[in-house]
Amino acid sequence: MPPAKPTNPQTLPLSKLDWEKITPFLGDAHGGVARFDALAANNPEAKLLLSPLTTQEAVSSSRIEGTQATLEEVLRFQAEGKASGEKRDDFQEVMNYREALETAVVQMEKLPLSGRLLKNTHKILLSGARGKQKDPGNFRNGPVWVGSPGATIETARYVPPEARHVPDLFSNLEKYIHGKEKNELVQLAIVHAQFEIIHPFLDGNGRLGRLLMPLFLYHKKTITTPYFYLSEYLEKHRDEYYDRLNRITAKGDWEQWIIFFLRAVAEQSCAGSVKAQKIIDLKKDTLERVQEATHSQYAPQVANFLFTRPFFTGVQFRDEVAVPKSSVGNLFVRLEKNKIITKIVPGKGRRTSFCAFPQLVLLLQEA
């Protein structure tokens, strides 16, 4: 097989697209997005309650790129702060993803969804993690390639466009983002794929391309809150995900990629809605249990803390739960006695206890 050559992508908008093939898949995709968005938009605690799903999205997006971190490991790390070497890099990538998304949403109040905003986001994404030496926040000025570990540009599975073409290609993509297409989910499928085809940065393109998805839909006002989770589906169907993207550059097959993307949106939005509703129901049940166990006016603050930190230390409970310090000890004892929280590692001497809110942990681990 001859060495792969740098790709010469089509410019956007696409001149030909077989809408008859695509249209049958639009209804389920839009219905799924609308149902999930309604759950978030109609819940004043959406940011708190969907926080674990945002972390799951970050974990799945990083795992597509080969990291091994699980959701439970990340949640434990957020509480304990203990990890070394490669695992710490994995955890840092996940936390960077969350921070990058949250910062981008804030910046979108003043900045358009643009190269400038995405460069800012990319810088956060690579901060202190793998790729931090690869010019974060700037378009690449050299070649990159995609292949098996250890692959060279001669043995690569895919070679993106030469660096000198990146500014013009990205400018074209940016104009397309701000233009109109017949359907915004189809437009998003094209935007994501074109971003990955261009591969504008030296590292982090996959994660940033997936992070671009909720930003795009939020920018287009297709969703009213910046919550859109697709990486779990893409991780489970990683081979097909990459195959459909590769067929665009190899054979110009945009339709099959778009159909795959719309199926992913429909199925993952449905799964996300089910899990989000379970989290909402658990929050209501937990608040009632905490009130019954503690008879405290601070029960709402305690319940909020538990959903912020499914794993936590005794010190974090003392310092972060929004109640008077004089009440913390009694509340903690009552929560443990009534099996709302579980002490995994008891405190001893100067060592603080390590605890979990097991119902939320188990819910998040459901397939």
Secondary structure, 3 states (H helix, E strand, C coil): CCCCCCCCCCCCCCCCCCHHHHHHHHHHHHHHHHHHHHHHHCCCCHHHHCHHHHHHHHHHHHHHCCCCCCHHHHHHHHHHCCCCHHHHHHHHHHHHHHHHHHHHHHHCCCCCCCHHHHHHHHHHHHCCCCCCCCCCCCCCCCCCCECCCCCCCCCCCECCCCHHHHHHHHHHHHHHHHCCCCCHHHHHHHHHHHHHHHCCCCCCHHHHHHHHHHHHHHHCCCCCCCCCCCHHHHHHCHHHHHHHHHHHHHHCCHHHHHHHHHHHHHHHHHHHHHHHHHHHHHHHHHHHHHHHHHCCCCHHHHHHHHHHCCEEEHHHHHHHCCCCHHHHHHHHHHHHHCCCCEEEECCECCECCEEECHHHHHHHCCC
